[in-house]
Amino acid sequence: MNFGKISKTCICCTTGKSEHVIQETFRLDRQIRFDALELFHEERLLENNHIKDCIDKAIDSLPDKCREIFVMNKLEGKKQKEIAQELHISIHTIEAQMAIAYKKLKEELKAYLP
């Protein structure tokens, strides 16, 4: 038994509207919902691109050595020990530079943090 068709028929009978009018109403409703979701998605993409640009700008504003260490660690995924060996500096220097990077990035990006 097709309850969808029965339900539409009941709606048509009780409201006096033809099935065509009801189908068109359902179609328009779906289109409006789809358009709203699409618009929401586009706005989120623009917002995400803006945040990404702000993060890139904040990273670029770090002092040279600090930025180099931060990028190697967080973007390239290298371990602190590996960075220290590669740059011929101590782990303590790596830790200190990462602390500076976090502090500066937190300040630059505070508008986007909870």
SVG drawing of the C-alpha trace seen along z (x, -y; Angstrom):
<svg xmlns="http://www.w3.org/2000/svg" viewBox="-12 -40 87 42">
<polyline fill="none" stroke="black" stroke-width="0.4" points="0.0,0.0 1.4,-3.4 0.8,-5.6 2.5,-8.6 0.0,-8.7 -2.9,-8.2 -1.6,-11.0 -1.3,-13.3 -4.8,-12.4 -6.2,-13.1 -4.4,-16.5 -5.8,-17.2 -9.3,-16.3 -9.3,-18.2 -7.6,-21.4 -9.3,-21.4 -5.9,-21.8 -4.9,-19.7 -2.1,-17.3 -0.2,-19.4 -0.3,-22.5 0.8,-20.4 3.7,-18.8 4.8,-22.3 4.7,-23.5 6.9,-20.6 9.3,-21.2 9.6,-24.9 10.1,-24.1 12.9,-21.6 14.5,-24.2 14.4,-26.9 16.0,-24.5 18.7,-23.6 19.4,-27.2 19.7,-28.1 22.1,-25.2 24.2,-26.2 24.4,-29.8 25.4,-28.7 28.1,-26.5 29.5,-29.4 29.5,-31.7 31.4,-29.1 34.0,-28.7 34.5,-32.5 34.9,-32.6 37.3,-29.6 39.4,-31.3 39.5,-34.5 40.6,-32.6 43.2,-30.7 44.6,-34.0 44.7,-35.5 46.7,-32.4 49.1,-32.6 49.6,-36.3 50.2,-35.7 52.7,-33.0 54.5,-35.2 54.8,-37.9 56.8,-35.7 60.6,-36.4 62.5,-34.5 64.1,-31.7 60.9,-31.4 58.8,-31.0 61.3,-28.5 61.1,-26.3 57.3,-26.6 56.8,-25.7 59.1,-22.7 57.4,-21.4 53.7,-22.2 53.4,-22.3 56.1,-19.8 55.5,-17.5 59.1,-17.3 60.0,-16.4 61.8,-19.0 64.8,-16.7 65.0,-16.4 64.7,-20.2 67.5,-20.7 69.8,-18.3 69.0,-19.8 69.5,-23.4 72.4,-22.6 70.7,-24.2 69.7,-22.9 66.3,-21.4 66.0,-24.2 66.2,-26.8 63.5,-24.9 61.2,-24.9 61.9,-28.6 61.2,-29.5 58.0,-27.5 56.8,-29.2 57.5,-32.6 55.6,-31.5 52.6,-30.3 52.5,-33.5 52.6,-35.7 50.1,-33.6 47.7,-33.6 47.9,-37.4 47.5,-37.8 44.6,-35.4 42.8,-36.2 39.7,-37.4 39.3,-33.9 39.9,-31.9 37.2,-30.9"/>
</svg>
